[in-house]
Structure formats: structure tokens, C-alpha cells
Amino acid sequence: MLYAIISEDTKDSLEKRMAARPDHLARLEKLRDEGRLVLAGPHPAIDSDTPGDAGFTGSLVVAEFDDLDAARAWADADPYMIAGVYSKVAVKPFKKVLP
């Protein structure tokens, strides 16, 4: 089943985010290579693809996991979580309708 992992960044987390980014992306690339990743990306803090020093307010990952516990465990082990980038993470079942 698909799950949405919706994360919120801590205030002024850009430096921590950039330091943990390579490890974070490596985990997402593994999901992609396994055919389990639907989409992933950050929420820019301003209306721009390149927010610069404004940074990001969180992230969204939609991916396939065996169950809710597996999705939560994956989210809890995210390098951004470990580095203190995220202040809060919600994991919810997701039903893709379109496209």
C-alpha cells in the first residue's frame, strides 16, 4: 500500500538539512530503484523552486511499504529526522486516484 510521509522542519534547519541531504537522498534513491517511490520533495519556504536562504518548511514522500508500521519505521530512520531537521512527521495511508 502507499503511504504519505509528511514532515515539518524545525526553525532555521537549512544548515542541518544540507548536511544530511546526501544520506537522505540515498534512501529515496533506493526506494526509487526498488520501484516503490511515487514522489518525493521538499516544501520551499517561499514561492520559488530555489528558495536560497529562506530554506524549506518540510517534505513530502509518497511510497509503497508493506504496512503502516514499516512506513513509520522508515520515516523514523530518515537522516533528516536523526539530524534534527524535522520537528514533526505524520505517516498516513495514501490512495492514489489520479493520474
Backbone torsions as a table, in degrees:
resi	resn	phi	psi	omega
1	MET	NA	155.3	176.9
2	LEU	-86.5	148.8	177.2
3	TYR	-135.7	141.1	174.1
4	ALA	-98.5	127.6	176.4
5	ILE	-111.5	109.8	-173.2
6	ILE	-112.5	114.7	-173.1
7	SER	-116.0	146.8	175.2
8	GLU	-116.2	133.8	179.7
9	ASP	-78.5	152.6	168.6
10	THR	-72.8	162.2	178.3
11	LYS	-65.3	139.6	177.2
12	ASP	56.0	46.9	-176.0
13	SER	-97.3	4.0	-172.6
14	LEU	-57.8	-44.0	-178.8
15	GLU	-63.2	-43.9	177.3
16	LYS	-63.7	-40.3	-179.9
17	ARG	-61.3	-47.0	-178.0
18	MET	-65.5	-36.0	-179.9
19	ALA	-68.3	-36.7	-177.0
20	ALA	-91.1	-6.4	-173.1
21	ARG	-57.3	-45.1	-179.3
22	PRO	-57.4	-43.2	179.4
23	ASP	-69.7	-37.8	177.2
24	HIS	-61.3	-48.4	-179.6
25	LEU	-64.6	-35.5	179.3
26	ALA	-61.3	-39.0	177.9
27	ARG	-67.2	-40.1	178.3
28	LEU	-66.6	-39.6	178.3
29	GLU	-63.6	-34.6	176.6
30	LYS	-64.6	-45.1	175.6
31	LEU	-58.9	-42.8	179.2
32	ARG	-61.5	-46.9	-178.0
33	ASP	-64.3	-27.8	176.9
34	GLU	-83.6	-2.6	-179.6
35	GLY	75.5	22.0	-175.6
36	ARG	-105.5	-11.8	-176.4
37	LEU	-91.4	125.5	175.9
38	VAL	-91.0	-48.5	177.2
39	LEU	-164.0	158.3	177.9
40	ALA	-159.3	144.7	175.7
41	GLY	173.0	167.0	-179.2
42	PRO	-90.2	165.1	173.6
43	HIS	-103.6	105.4	177.9
44	PRO	-60.1	144.9	-179.2
45	ALA	-72.4	-18.9	177.3
46	ILE	-128.9	169.3	-176.9
47	ASP	-77.3	71.3	-176.9
48	SER	-159.9	142.6	174.0
49	ASP	-68.6	-24.9	179.8
50	THR	-123.4	85.0	-172.9
51	PRO	-77.2	-4.9	178.4
52	GLY	56.6	-134.1	-176.7
53	ASP	-66.5	-16.1	177.7
54	ALA	-65.3	-29.0	175.0
55	GLY	73.8	-148.2	-172.9
56	PHE	-133.8	157.6	-179.9
57	THR	-107.0	-6.0	-179.4
58	GLY	162.2	-165.7	-177.0
59	SER	-146.9	161.3	174.5
60	LEU	-132.7	131.2	173.3
61	VAL	-128.5	130.6	171.2
62	VAL	-120.2	119.2	-175.3
63	ALA	-150.9	164.7	179.9
64	GLU	-92.6	132.3	175.6
65	PHE	-136.1	162.3	-179.6
66	ASP	-63.7	-37.2	-179.3
67	ASP	-164.1	177.1	-177.1
68	LEU	-61.7	-39.4	178.9
69	ASP	-62.1	-40.3	178.6
70	ALA	-66.0	-39.6	178.1
71	ALA	-65.1	-42.1	178.4
72	ARG	-65.1	-41.5	179.4
73	ALA	-63.4	-40.3	178.0
74	TRP	-63.0	-45.1	-179.4
75	ALA	-63.5	-41.5	-179.1
76	ASP	-64.6	-27.0	-178.8
77	ALA	-91.5	4.4	-178.7
78	ASP	-63.2	135.8	177.8
79	PRO	-55.8	-31.5	176.9
80	TYR	-66.8	-36.6	177.5
81	MET	-66.2	-47.0	-178.1
82	ILE	-63.9	-36.6	-178.4
83	ALA	-80.2	-5.4	-179.7
84	GLY	83.3	18.1	176.7
85	VAL	-71.5	-42.4	-176.7
86	TYR	-91.7	135.6	173.9
87	SER	-96.4	-26.0	-176.8
88	LYS	-153.5	141.0	178.1
89	VAL	-135.5	128.5	174.1
90	ALA	-111.6	136.4	177.3
91	VAL	-122.2	122.0	-175.6
92	LYS	-133.8	143.9	171.2
93	PRO	-58.7	146.0	-176.8
94	PHE	-132.9	131.1	176.8
95	LYS	-110.7	110.8	179.0
96	LYS	-76.4	126.3	178.8
97	VAL	-109.4	-45.8	-179.5
98	LEU	-135.6	157.2	-20.3
99	PRO	-72.6	NA	NA
